Amino acid sequence: MSNQNVLVTYSAPVSFLASENWKQVLAALQSQLPLRSIHWKSASRPNLKTIQELELTLVPLDSLRDEHTSQVPVTLLEKPLLNLYVVTCEDNDLYKTNVKKQIKDWHSAISQRKNQEWIIVHVVGSDIKATDRKFFNMKSSVLDKIKADFNIDKRDRCVQLSWTAGDHSPVIWADLVNKIKDGLLSALDSSVSQREEEVRRSESQKQMPGWNFCTFFILKESLASSFEGVKLFEDALHQYNELEVSFIQVLREKNMSWFGSLIQPVDNDDSMPLLSITKKHYRDLILANSISVFDFRIYLLARQCALLNKMRRPSEICQKVTAFLGTFGRRLREVEAKLPEYFIESWIFSSALSVVDQCDAWAPTTELDGIQLARFTASKGELLELAKTQLDIIGVKVGPLPKKMPFATTCMEETALHPRQISKRSSTRRISNHEVMLAIGDKEAFYDLYCATSNRAIEMYVKAGRRKFALKLHGFLAALDIHRGRLASALAIFTSLPAHYAPHMWISLESFVLSRALDIHAELENPQDREWIHILLAYLRTCTNDMSKELASEVNKEKSVTQLVRALHTAAANLDSDLVHTDHPVMAVQVSGDATCSDDEDLALVNTTVSNHLPCDVFVDEINITLRGRDSERLTFIAKVDKLPPGQSTITLSCPSSSWGLYTLESSEVVMSRVHFQWQHTGTVATTLKRNQISLVRVPRSLRALDVQIRQPQQTELGTTSHLLLVISTGQNDISRATIKPTPPPGVQFNYSAARLETEGTGTLEASDDAIVLLDAPVDADVIISLPHSDASRYHTMKIGLNVTYNTQSSMGVVRTLQTSRVVAVSLPIAVNVEDFFRGKRLFSKFTISATSHQHVRISSTELQGARSLDGVKISGCRPSRPVVTVTPEHPVNFLFSIESSNGPVLEPLNLVIKYRILRDEVEALVRQTVEAVLSSMPVEKPQYGSLRRMLIDKLVAQLESDAEWVDAYRATGEIILPRSFEDGEDFQEPIREALAQCRPETASPCPWKEIKIPVDVPRMNIVTAAQITVQRSSLPGDIQSDQLPPIYAGQPINATLIFKTSFHWAEKEGKQRCYTMRYDVEERVKDWLLCGRKRGDFVATDGGSFAVPLTLIALHHGEITLPKVDVRPLPISTQASMGSTVPSADVCQVHEAEKVLILPRGGRSTYIVGMGGEYE
């Protein structure tokens, strides 16, 4: 019934139906089928329905015979929806005399049929249609006459088909196909409306006497089958869903007079395919009002699932069947005594497996996408698990399975029959499923069937990505292995399951599985090795969770956690290597607060809170934590502990180190023999998400502890190996051996083997290539070590890591550490620029010294020194003795030196020696001197002197660094005015403040002067030219005979001489014998002077030679005017060495550069006649 196609009849003159042309037309028409994309918009439906494909069955009209109307509702597709009449007449006279009557007879018969449409198809040749459309053909065509005769209403039911044999083009058939679609939709709409009205009328009468649900079901099902026949599967399924709702309502009203009993089991009822509708005559049973509820529900489910299959929704089929088997299975429990033994379990088992097989046949996995396939496989897994559950029930009843967890479920206990009910079982039938019957009679067959079904379900869950459900079934198989005595296999399964349960927080199930694994391990008498420890630690993890307390209370009846912990301690001691277990919740370690320092030794102490979450003592050996500071500095605090009681314990941990600063708690560890419990507190994803839980620990600085500082040496010479000074303050430690490992930045290397002591009596150094080893350093000593290093000019400052390990004479067995870093400036605080001026046999060098940072620098002296072996060279400064000057970033300082050489150029470099100190170091030395003076004048105990001195110095320096208001006053008067915020909390404040506020000279600070020696190369010059413009007095009017020039007026010609004097004194010896061609060019200053004469020209320069050129100058305005400058440059000379030309070096001195000529305005006298008016005119 559901596979019916839509019927379309055709009719034509008998002669045409018997012709070959009709067969070709019919074949061509069938080639256009099925119809596609049919859009149905019914007035009774709000939404547009689209039929993607519609199959048609074309039958002759004569083949259908009118039958009497059946009392049983049939589908709307039992009768044709459309009737076609084909006409081939092309002659109007023939149509009028013969064809018209044939069409009229056909039309009269068709018009009497309800809910059917008709179409007249006029078939003509493609050439005939063209000739009939001529413009001047006034005679109407046959098609026009047919439309005029039979198109009674507004709807056009006539169409012309212009066709030639063998032409299957869709364009030719488009009009006819559209007419067929319209006719089918019109007939379908009217038929559906009428049938829906019948259904509504029947449903409205259900409260009236005589109404029959089965008859109503058949009527409504005919509508669903009609929708199914036209491929409207959604509408068909909607009808069956409404029937299901109506049936449930009937069940609630307990009006079951139209049905038989709940179930009337027959042979094979428990093993036949669930979704087969041909295994019984269901419609006949429904019409006879004798169908059982069992059969009715199965038939309704089968029809729904068939439609879901056609809609490509296989996962919904499985879900619907799973729900049906569960609910109807519980309904059958009410009459279980009347059923064959194990009928319900066999029926559910067989039905679930048959549906899985049926769905695999309906929907191959290759036709489904990823999401659909996952849902489908998961739904099949649920059906297979339901089948496995029936085996659980049978196994517990028959005996192959024990009546305990996990097989004995609550549901099974509620539905189990009591012994008295078994004796009253009325049915003598037996189940028919061969596999179930064999499993009941044979234990091994049962186990094989149970494992096969479970593994099929596991496979489906794994493919669907439902790991939890698969793991649950693995647990059932492991429990089965235990029951069968296969302990090794069960142990392997139970051991692997917790790793899968833990991420999903199934604590209770994980605890149960691990408990069973421990039991099996004990039964097998396996050794308590690493594998056993892993299982026990995983089990203890679950014991600390609140969700597993109920389960843990049951487990503790058989085993004690105390015994397990003791066994763990014993097993840990027997391990051959360490076993690390991270983030175990059985214990927790947290820092209670900041650290403290010991008064007697370099030792840091910190209190920790250790939480034991188990209800018994935990035996351990050690607790340690690691604190991480800057630059990967780490401190490890350790405490030896015997056991941890339940709850929280406060334990003090110690670290033999002199490091200090702010640290974070990086990790903690509890050591139980060879088992190490570790927790990471920073650096992991969990801790990154919980920043507020990061523990900060402040380790204070002990002023009596070992300390290392790094500074530059007092003397620096550029061009030689660079050094750094390491100042090691021993404090309260009598050092026996200390290994200092400075770590330079990239690109810099330290020469450890070349390190040397700068102070005597402070210990000795032991040669080493990778560190500095200091031996026998006394208490309260400052050991200064010079450490050479490679070039570090690429750095302005170097950050040097320091790693110091040392032990003292008083505690040789304790290795103490210091991990820190220091920043030292390697660039010079001053920069030096030089500018040279050649004046004959003298060279003037001007050195400009500027600060390279924000620090102020004091300059004590600056000397330009030559080597002792240097003869004939005299160096003199501008000022023999100059007071201390201060260089600031805004104000550089200049120093001028004169070099006279009697032997020509100076071949050896000179040295510029600068003595300086930074203002900060100067003030710090004053602060140190003042603090020591104040402390020595007061009664301070010797043990406290060092720490108090360092504390006061550090506090004062910090106060001065935070406020720079005192700098200007100190530079002017030497007073150090402390900020008002300075307080020491003792009686030293006022004496220190008064001592620092005293006036003092610039040299009063005890800070030593640093010295820097910079090599200076004396430049060489091939040609030194002195250019001079002299004004000739003889050319000026006046009789003044003196050194002063007579008055010169603007516009007055002035005779002058341009004189060049050349010297090769600063040239190489081989260059002094040569001659050079020079080119001069007098500056043209058109606003000041008008030049006449040889303004440009060449001359030959010789050593000590001169050259003069006459010029005429005319001043263009009055005032003091400087004389023009003269540019002199040598011309290139050709040399054989360079295979080309070179330009010798040259320097020009403008002798007249500072001279100015006073130009007076030109004066004169003019006579003017002014009219006075009146009689004088």
Residue pairs with C-beta under 8 A, 6 or more apart in sequence:
1 75
1 225
2 225
2 228
2 229
2 306
3 229
4 75
4 77
4 78
4 225
4 229
5 55
5 56
5 57
5 77
5 229
6 54
6 55
6 56
6 57
6 77
6 80
6 81
6 82
6 184
6 229
6 230
7 56
7 57
7 59
7 64
7 77
7 79
7 80
7 81
8 56
8 57
8 58
8 59
8 80
8 81
8 82
8 83
8 84
8 180
8 184
9 58
9 59
9 60
9 61
9 64
9 80
9 82
9 83
9 84
10 26
10 58
10 59
10 60
10 61
10 83
10 84
10 85
10 86
11 60
11 61
11 62
11 83
11 84
11 85
11 86
11 106
12 22
12 85
12 86
12 87
12 88
13 88
13 99
13 102
16 22
16 86
16 88
17 60
21 88
21 165
22 86
24 165
24 166
25 86
25 123
25 161
25 163
26 58
28 163
28 167
28 168
28 173
29 58
29 173
29 176
30 58
31 168
32 168
32 170
32 173
32 177
33 55
33 56
34 53
34 54
34 55
34 56
35 51
35 53
35 54
35 56
35 177
35 180
35 181
35 184
36 52
36 53
36 54
37 50
37 51
37 52
38 50
38 51
38 54
38 181
38 184
38 185
39 48
39 49
39 50
39 51
40 48
40 49
40 50
40 51
40 185
40 188
40 189
40 232
41 48
41 49
42 49
42 189
42 192
42 193
43 189
43 193
44 192
44 193
44 196
49 232
49 235
51 230
51 231
51 232
52 231
53 231
54 184
54 230
54 231
56 180
59 80
61 83
61 106
64 79
64 80
72 218
72 287
73 198
73 218
73 219
73 222
74 222
75 222
75 225
75 226
75 229
76 115
76 188
76 191
76 192
76 195
76 222
76 223
76 226
76 229
77 225
77 226
77 229
77 230
79 113
79 115
79 116
80 116
81 115
81 116
81 117
81 183
81 184
81 187
81 188
81 191
82 116
82 117
82 118
82 119
82 180
82 183
82 184
82 187
83 110
83 113
83 116
83 117
83 118
83 119
84 118
84 119
84 120
84 121
84 180
85 103
85 106
85 107
85 118
85 119
85 120
85 121
86 121
86 123
87 99
87 103
87 120
87 121
87 122
87 123
87 142
87 146
88 122
88 123
88 124
89 95
89 98
89 99
89 122
89 142
90 124
90 128
90 142
91 142
92 139
92 140
92 141
92 142
92 145
95 142
95 145
95 146
96 145
100 145
100 149
103 120
103 146
103 149
103 150
104 149
107 118
107 150
110 116
110 118
111 118
114 194
115 187
115 190
115 191
115 194
116 187
117 157
117 183
117 184
117 186
117 187
118 157
118 183
119 157
119 158
119 159
119 176
119 179
119 180
119 183
120 146
120 150
120 157
120 158
120 159
121 159
121 160
121 161
121 176
122 142
122 143
122 146
122 158
122 159
122 160
122 161
123 160
123 161
123 163
124 132
124 160
124 161
124 162
124 163
125 162
125 163
125 164
126 162
126 163
126 164
126 167
128 162
129 160
129 162
131 137
132 141
143 158
143 160
146 158
147 156
147 158
150 157
150 158
151 157
151 158
157 179
157 183
159 175
159 176
159 179
160 175
161 172
161 173
161 175
161 176
162 172
163 172
170 177
188 230
191 226
192 223
192 226
195 219
195 222
195 223
195 226
196 223
198 219
199 216
199 219
199 220
199 223
202 211
202 215
202 216
202 219
203 216
203 246
205 211
206 213
206 216
212 258
212 289
213 246
213 247
213 250
213 258
214 258
214 259
214 286
214 287
214 289
214 291
215 287
216 246
217 243
217 286
218 283
218 286
218 287
220 239
220 242
220 243
221 239
221 240
221 243
221 303
223 239
224 235
224 236
224 237
224 239
224 240
224 243
224 303
225 236
227 233
227 235
227 236
227 239
228 236
228 307
228 310
233 307
233 310
233 311
234 311
236 307
237 304
237 307
237 308
237 311
240 300
240 303
240 304
240 307
241 304
243 300
244 300
244 304
247 296
247 297
247 300
250 256
251 293
256 293
258 289
259 289
259 290
259 291
259 292
259 293
259 296
260 290
260 291
260 292
260 293
261 292
261 293
262 292
262 293
262 294
262 331
262 332
262 334
262 335
263 292
263 293
263 294
263 332
263 335
263 339
264 292
264 294
264 295
265 294
265 339
265 340
265 343
265 427
265 429
267 429
267 432
268 432
269 294
269 343
269 347
269 432
270 340
270 343
270 346
270 347
270 350
270 431
270 432
270 433
271 346
271 347
271 350
271 431
271 432
271 433
271 434
272 279
272 350
272 354
273 279
273 354
273 358
274 298
274 301
274 302
274 321
274 350
274 351
274 354
274 355
274 358
275 301
275 302
275 305
275 306
275 321
275 354
275 355
275 358
276 302
277 299
277 302
277 303
277 306
280 295
280 299
282 291
282 295
282 296
282 299
285 291
285 295
286 296
286 299
291 299
294 328
294 332
297 324
297 328
301 320
301 321
301 324
304 320
305 317
305 320
305 321
305 355
308 314
308 316
308 317
308 320
309 317
309 359
309 362
309 363
312 363
312 367
314 359
314 362
314 363
314 368
314 372
314 376
314 379
315 372
315 375
315 376
315 378
315 379
316 379
317 355
317 359
317 362
317 379
318 355
318 356
318 359
318 376
318 379
318 380
318 382
318 383
319 379
319 382
321 351
321 352
321 355
321 383
322 352
322 379
322 382
322 383
322 386
325 348
325 351
325 352
325 386
326 386
329 344
329 347
329 348
330 415
332 339
332 343
332 344
332 347
333 344
333 415
336 343
336 344
336 415
336 417
336 421
337 417
337 421
337 424
337 425
337 426
338 425
338 426
338 427
339 427
340 427
340 429
340 430
340 431
341 425
341 430
341 431
342 394
342 397
342 431
342 436
342 440
343 427
343 429
343 431
345 390
345 391
345 393
345 394
345 436
346 390
346 431
346 432
346 433
346 436
348 386
348 387
348 390
349 387
349 390
349 391
349 433
349 436
350 433
350 436
352 383
352 384
352 386
352 387
352 390
353 383
353 384
353 387
355 383
356 380
356 383
356 384
359 376
359 380
360 380
363 376
365 373
365 376
365 377
368 376
373 463
374 463
374 464
374 465
375 464
377 460
377 461
377 463
377 464
378 460
378 461
378 464
378 465
378 466
380 460
381 457
381 458
381 459
381 460
381 461
381 464
381 466
381 469
384 453
384 456
384 457
384 460
385 457
385 469
385 473
387 453
387 457
388 450
388 453
388 454
388 457
388 473
388 476
389 409
391 439
391 446
391 449
391 450
391 453
392 401
392 407
392 409
392 412
392 476
393 412
393 415
394 436
394 439
394 440
394 446
395 401
395 407
395 446
395 450
396 402
396 403
396 407
396 408
396 412
397 416
398 440
398 446
399 443
400 439
400 443
400 446
400 447
400 450
401 407
401 480
401 483
402 408
402 483
405 479
405 512
406 475
406 476
406 479
407 476
407 479
430 437
431 437
435 449
436 449
438 445
438 449
439 445
439 446
439 449
439 450
440 446
447 480
447 484
450 480
451 477
451 480
454 473
454 476
454 477
455 477
457 470
457 473
458 470
458 473
458 474
461 467
461 469
461 470
461 473
462 470
467 500
467 504
468 501
468 504
468 506
471 497
471 500
471 501
472 509
474 493
474 497
475 493
475 494
475 497
475 509
475 513
477 493
478 489
478 490
478 493
478 494
478 497
478 513
478 516
479 490
479 516
481 487
481 489
481 490
481 493
482 490
482 516
482 520
487 520
487 523
487 524
488 524
490 516
490 520
491 517
491 520
491 521
491 524
491 526
494 513
494 514
494 516
494 517
494 520
495 517
495 531
495 535
497 510
497 513
498 510
498 513
498 514
498 538
501 509
501 510
501 513
502 510
502 538
507 542
507 545
507 547
507 548
508 542
508 547
508 548
508 550
508 551
510 538
510 542
510 548
511 539
511 542
511 543
511 545
511 548
511 551
511 552
511 555
512 551
512 555
514 535
514 538
514 539
514 542
515 539
515 555
515 559
517 535
517 539
518 535
518 536
518 539
518 559
518 564
519 558
519 559
521 532
521 535
526 532
528 567
528 570
528 571
528 574
529 571
530 575
530 579
532 571
533 568
533 571
533 572
533 575
533 579
533 675
536 564
536 567
536 568
537 568
537 581
537 584
537 586
539 564
540 561
540 564
540 565
540 568
540 584
540 586
540 614
541 584
541 585
541 586
542 548
542 552
543 552
543 561
543 586
543 614
544 585
544 586
544 613
544 614
545 585
561 614
561 615
561 616
562 615
562 616
562 617
565 614
565 616
565 617
565 618
565 619
566 619
568 672
568 675
569 619
569 672
569 673
572 579
572 672
572 673
572 674
572 675
573 673
573 674
575 673
575 674
575 675
577 674
578 674
578 675
578 676
579 674
579 675
579 676
580 676
580 678
581 675
581 676
581 677
581 678
582 678
582 679
582 680
583 678
583 679
583 680
584 677
584 679
585 613
586 612
586 613
586 614
586 618
586 677
587 610
587 611
587 612
587 613
587 618
587 644
587 670
587 677
588 610
588 611
588 613
588 679
589 608
589 609
589 610
589 611
589 623
589 625
589 668
589 669
589 670
589 679
590 608
590 609
590 611
590 665
590 668
590 695
591 606
591 607
591 608
591 609
591 625
591 665
591 695
591 697
592 606
592 607
592 608
592 609
592 650
593 606
593 607
593 697
594 606
594 697
594 698
594 699
594 700
595 604
595 605
595 606
595 697
595 698
595 699
595 700
596 604
596 605
596 606
596 700
597 603
597 604
597 605
597 699
597 700
597 701
597 702
597 705
598 604
598 605
598 702
599 704
600 732
601 656
601 732
601 733
601 808
601 810
601 811
602 656
602 657
602 658
602 702
602 705
602 706
602 731
602 732
602 733
602 816
603 654
603 655
603 656
603 657
604 635
604 637
604 654
604 655
604 657
604 659
604 660
604 699
605 652
605 653
605 654
605 655
606 625
606 637
606 652
606 653
606 654
606 655
606 697
606 699
607 650
607 651
607 652
607 653
608 623
608 625
608 637
608 639
608 650
608 651
608 652
608 653
608 668
609 648
609 649
609 650
610 623
610 644
610 648
610 649
610 650
610 651
610 670
611 647
611 648
611 649
612 618
612 644
612 645
612 646
612 647
612 648
612 649
614 646
615 646
616 646
617 643
617 644
617 645
617 646
618 643
618 644
618 672
619 642
619 643
619 672
620 641
620 642
620 643
620 644
620 670
620 671
620 672
621 640
621 641
621 642
621 671
621 672
621 673
622 638
622 639
622 640
622 641
622 669
622 670
622 671
623 638
623 639
623 641
623 651
623 653
623 668
623 669
623 670
623 671
624 636
624 637
624 638
624 639
624 653
624 668
624 669
624 671
625 636
625 637
625 653
625 665
625 667
625 668
625 669
626 634
626 635
626 636
626 637
626 665
626 666
626 667
626 668
626 669
627 634
627 635
627 636
627 637
627 663
627 664
627 665
627 666
627 697
627 699
628 634
628 663
628 664
628 666
628 682
629 635
629 659
629 661
629 662
629 663
629 664
629 819
630 661
630 821
631 799
631 801
631 821
633 659
633 661
633 663
633 819
633 820
633 821
634 666
634 819
635 655
635 657
635 659
635 663
635 699
635 817
635 819
636 655
637 653
637 654
637 655
638 653
638 654
638 655
639 651
639 652
639 653
639 654
641 651
644 670
656 814
656 815
656 816
656 817
657 816
657 817
657 818
657 819
658 702
658 705
658 706
658 707
658 731
658 816
658 817
658 818
659 699
659 817
659 818
659 819
659 820
660 699
660 700
660 701
660 702
660 705
661 698
661 699
661 820
662 696
662 697
662 698
662 699
663 696
663 697
663 698
663 699
664 681
664 682
664 694
664 695
664 696
664 697
665 681
665 682
665 694
665 695
665 696
665 697
666 680
666 681
666 682
666 683
667 678
667 679
667 680
667 681
667 682
668 678
668 679
668 681
669 676
669 677
669 678
669 679
670 676
670 677
671 677
680 687
681 687
681 693
681 694
681 695
682 694
687 693
687 694
702 731
703 731
703 946
703 947
703 948
703 950
703 951
704 731
704 732
704 946
704 947
705 731
705 732
705 733
706 728
706 729
706 730
706 731
706 733
706 735
706 738
706 804
706 806
706 816
706 818
707 728
707 729
707 731
707 818
708 726
708 727
708 728
708 729
708 740
708 802
708 804
708 818
708 820
708 822
709 726
709 727
709 729
709 822
710 724
710 725
710 726
710 727
710 742
710 800
710 802
710 822
710 824
711 724
711 725
711 727
711 824
712 724
712 725
712 824
712 825
712 826
712 1010
713 723
713 724
713 725
713 786
714 1008
714 1010
714 1011
715 1010
715 1011
715 1012
715 1013
716 722
716 828
716 1010
716 1011
716 1012
716 1013
717 1012
717 1013
718 1012
718 1013
718 1014
718 1015
719 1015
721 788
722 788
722 789
722 790
722 791
722 792
722 826
723 786
723 787
723 788
723 789
724 786
724 787
724 789
724 800
724 824
724 826
725 758
725 784
725 785
725 786
725 787
726 740
726 742
726 772
726 784
726 785
726 786
726 787
727 782
727 783
727 784
728 738
728 740
728 774
728 777
728 782
728 783
728 784
728 785
729 781
729 782
729 783
730 777
730 778
730 779
730 780
730 781
730 782
730 783
731 779
731 780
731 946
732 779
732 780
733 777
733 779
733 806
733 808
733 816
734 777
734 778
734 779
734 808
734 809
734 810
735 763
735 774
735 775
735 776
735 777
735 778
735 806
735 807
735 808
735 809
736 775
736 776
736 806
736 807
736 808
736 809
736 812
737 773
737 774
737 775
737 806
737 807
738 773
738 774
738 775
738 777
738 804
738 805
738 806
739 768
739 771
739 772
739 773
739 774
739 804
739 805
739 806
740 771
740 772
740 773
740 774
740 785
740 802
740 803
740 804
741 770
741 771
741 772
741 802
741 803
741 804
742 750
742 772
742 787
742 800
742 801
742 802
743 800
743 801
743 802
743 803
744 750
744 789
744 792
744 798
744 800
745 795
745 798
745 799
745 800
747 792
747 794
748 789
748 790
748 791
748 792
748 795
748 798
749 789
749 790
750 787
750 788
750 789
751 787
751 788
751 789
751 790
752 768
752 769
752 770
752 771
752 772
752 787
753 767
753 768
753 769
754 787
754 788
755 765
755 772
755 785
755 786
755 787
755 788
756 765
756 785
756 786
757 763
757 764
757 765
757 783
757 784
757 785
757 786
758 784
758 785
758 786
759 782
759 783
759 784
761 778
762 777
762 778
762 781
762 782
762 783
762 784
763 774
763 775
763 776
763 777
763 778
763 781
763 783
764 774
764 775
764 776
765 772
765 773
765 774
765 775
765 785
766 773
766 774
766 775
767 773
772 785
772 787
774 783
774 785
777 783
780 946
792 798
792 826
793 826
793 827
795 826
795 827
796 825
796 826
796 827
797 823
797 824
797 825
797 826
797 827
798 823
798 824
798 826
799 821
799 822
799 823
800 821
800 822
800 823
800 824
801 820
801 821
802 818
802 819
802 820
802 821
802 822
803 817
803 818
803 819
804 817
804 818
804 819
805 815
805 816
805 817
806 815
806 816
806 817
806 818
807 813
807 814
807 815
807 816
808 814
808 816
825 853
827 852
828 852
828 1012
829 851
829 852
829 853
829 855
829 857
829 916
829 918
830 849
830 850
830 851
830 852
830 857
830 887
830 914
830 916
830 1012
831 849
831 850
831 851
831 852
832 847
832 848
832 849
832 912
832 914
832 1014
833 847
833 848
833 850
834 845
834 846
834 847
834 848
834 1016
835 845
835 846
835 848
836 843
836 844
836 845
836 846
836 1019
837 843
837 844
837 845
837 846
837 1149
838 1021
838 1024
838 1066
838 1147
838 1149
839 1149
840 1024
840 1026
840 1063
840 1065
841 900
841 901
841 902
841 1063
841 1065
842 898
842 899
842 900
843 898
843 899
843 900
843 901
843 1018
843 1019
843 1066
844 896
844 897
844 898
844 899
845 864
845 896
845 897
845 898
845 899
845 1016
846 894
846 895
846 896
847 862
847 864
847 894
847 895
847 896
847 897
847 912
848 892
848 893
848 894
849 859
849 862
849 887
849 892
849 893
849 894
849 895
849 914
850 887
850 889
850 892
850 893
851 857
851 887
851 888
851 889
851 892
853 889
854 889
855 918
855 919
855 920
856 886
856 887
856 888
856 918
856 919
856 967
856 971
857 886
857 887
857 916
857 917
857 918
857 919
858 884
858 885
858 886
858 887
858 916
858 917
858 918
858 919
858 922
858 1002
859 884
859 885
859 886
859 887
859 893
859 914
859 915
859 916
860 884
860 915
860 916
860 917
860 1003
860 1009
861 882
861 913
861 914
861 915
862 877
862 882
862 895
862 912
862 913
862 914
862 915
863 877
863 912
863 913
864 875
864 877
864 897
864 899
864 910
864 911
864 912
864 913
864 1016
865 875
865 910
865 911
865 912
865 913
866 873
866 875
866 906
866 908
866 910
866 911
867 908
867 910
869 908
870 906
870 908
871 903
872 901
872 902
872 903
873 899
873 900
873 901
873 902
873 903
873 906
874 898
874 899
874 900
874 901
875 897
875 898
875 899
875 900
875 910
876 897
876 898
876 900
877 895
877 896
877 897
877 898
878 895
878 896
878 897
878 898
883 1002
884 1002
884 1003
885 893
886 919
886 971
887 893
899 906
899 910
899 1018
901 1065
901 1066
904 1065
904 1066
904 1067
904 1069
904 1072
905 1018
905 1020
905 1065
905 1066
905 1067
905 1068
906 1018
909 1015
909 1016
909 1017
909 1018
910 1015
910 1016
910 1017
910 1018
911 1013
911 1014
911 1015
911 1016
912 1013
912 1014
912 1015
912 1016
913 1011
913 1012
913 1013
913 1014
914 1011
914 1012
914 1014
915 1009
915 1010
915 1011
916 1009
916 1010
916 1011
916 1012
917 1005
917 1007
917 1008
917 1009
917 1010
919 967
919 970
919 971
921 1007
922 1005
922 1007
923 960
923 970
923 976
923 1005
924 953
924 957
924 1007
925 1005
925 1006
925 1007
926 976
926 996
926 1000
926 1004
926 1005
926 1006
926 1007
927 953
927 956
927 957
927 960
927 976
927 996
928 953
928 1006
929 1005
929 1006
930 992
930 995
930 996
931 949
931 952
931 953
931 956
931 988
931 992
932 949
933 995
934 988
934 991
934 992
934 995
935 945
935 948
935 949
935 952
935 988
937 991
938 987
938 988
938 991
940 948
952 984
952 988
952 992
955 982
955 984
956 978
956 982
956 992
959 978
959 979
959 981
959 982
960 966
960 976
960 978
960 979
962 979
963 979
963 981
965 977
965 979
966 975
966 976
966 977
966 978
966 979
969 975
969 977
970 976
970 977
973 999
974 998
974 999
974 1000
974 1001
974 1002
974 1004
975 996
975 997
975 998
975 999
975 1000
976 996
976 997
977 996
977 997
978 992
978 993
978 996
978 997
982 989
982 993
983 989
984 992
1019 1066
1020 1066
1020 1067
1020 1068
1020 1145
1021 1066
1021 1067
1021 1145
1021 1146
1021 1147
1022 1064
1022 1066
1022 1067
1022 1068
1022 1071
1022 1076
1022 1130
1022 1144
1022 1145
1022 1146
1023 1062
1023 1063
1023 1064
1023 1067
1023 1076
1023 1078
1023 1101
1023 1130
1023 1144
1023 1145
1023 1146
1023 1147
1024 1062
1024 1063
1024 1064
1024 1065
1024 1066
1024 1146
1024 1147
1024 1149
1025 1060
1025 1061
1025 1062
1025 1063
1025 1078
1025 1101
1025 1128
1025 1146
1025 1147
1025 1148
1025 1149
1026 1060
1026 1061
1026 1062
1026 1063
1026 1148
1026 1149
1026 1151
1027 1058
1027 1059
1027 1060
1027 1080
1027 1126
1027 1128
1027 1148
1027 1149
1027 1150
1027 1151
1028 1058
1028 1059
1028 1061
1028 1150
1028 1151
1028 1152
1029 1056
1029 1057
1029 1058
1029 1059
1029 1111
1029 1123
1029 1124
1029 1126
1029 1152
1030 1056
1030 1057
1030 1059
1030 1152
1031 1045
1031 1054
1031 1055
1031 1056
1031 1113
1031 1157
1032 1054
1032 1055
1032 1056
1032 1057
1033 1045
1033 1046
1034 1055
1035 1053
1035 1054
1035 1055
1036 1045
1036 1046
1036 1048
1036 1054
1037 1046
1038 1046
1038 1047
1040 1046
1045 1157
1045 1158
1047 1158
1047 1160
1048 1054
1048 1115
1048 1157
1048 1158
1048 1159
1048 1160
1049 1115
1049 1118
1049 1159
1049 1160
1049 1161
1049 1162
1049 1163
1050 1115
1050 1116
1050 1117
1050 1118
1050 1159
1050 1160
1050 1161
1050 1162
1051 1114
1051 1115
1051 1116
1051 1162
1052 1114
1052 1115
1052 1162
1053 1092
1053 1112
1053 1113
1053 1114
1054 1112
1054 1113
1054 1114
1054 1115
1054 1157
1055 1110
1055 1111
1055 1112
1056 1110
1056 1111
1056 1112
1056 1113
1057 1108
1057 1109
1057 1110
1057 1111
1058 1080
1058 1082
1058 1108
1058 1109
1058 1110
1058 1111
1058 1126
1059 1106
1059 1107
1059 1108
1059 1109
1060 1078
1060 1080
1060 1099
1060 1101
1060 1106
1060 1107
1060 1108
1060 1128
1061 1105
1061 1106
1062 1078
1062 1101
1062 1102
1062 1103
1062 1104
1062 1105
1062 1106
1062 1107
1063 1103
1063 1104
1064 1071
1064 1072
1064 1102
1064 1103
1064 1104
1065 1103
1071 1144
1072 1103
1075 1100
1075 1101
1075 1102
1076 1100
1076 1101
1076 1130
1076 1131
1076 1133
1076 1144
1077 1098
1077 1099
1077 1100
1077 1101
1077 1130
1077 1131
1077 1133
1078 1098
1078 1099
1078 1100
1078 1101
1078 1128
1078 1129
1078 1130
1078 1131
1078 1146
1079 1096
1079 1097
1079 1098
1079 1128
1079 1129
1079 1130
1079 1131
1080 1096
1080 1097
1080 1098
1080 1099
1080 1109
1080 1126
1080 1127
1080 1128
1081 1095
1081 1096
1081 1126
1081 1127
1081 1128
1082 1091
1082 1095
1082 1096
1082 1111
1082 1124
1082 1125
1082 1126
1082 1127
1083 1124
1083 1125
1083 1126
1083 1127
1084 1091
1084 1095
1084 1124
1085 1124
1086 1116
1087 1116
1087 1117
1088 1115
1088 1116
1088 1117
1088 1121
1088 1122
1088 1124
1089 1113
1089 1114
1089 1115
1089 1116
1089 1121
1089 1124
1090 1113
1090 1114
1090 1116
1091 1111
1091 1112
1091 1113
1091 1124
1092 1111
1092 1112
1092 1113
1092 1114
1093 1109
1093 1110
1093 1111
1093 1112
1094 1109
1094 1110
1094 1111
1095 1111
1097 1109
1098 1131
1099 1107
1100 1107
1101 1107
1101 1130
1113 1123
1115 1121
1115 1157
1115 1159
1117 1159
1118 1159
1118 1160
1118 1161
1118 1162
1119 1158
1119 1159
1120 1156
1120 1157
1120 1158
1120 1159
1121 1156
1121 1157
1121 1159
1122 1153
1122 1155
1122 1156
1122 1157
1123 1152
1123 1155
1123 1156
1123 1157
1125 1150
1125 1153
1126 1148
1126 1150
1127 1148
1128 1146
1128 1148
1129 1146
1130 1143
1130 1144
1130 1146
1131 1143
1132 1141
1132 1142
1132 1143
1133 1141
1133 1142
1133 1143
1133 1144
1134 1140
1134 1141
1135 1141
1135 1142
1171 1177
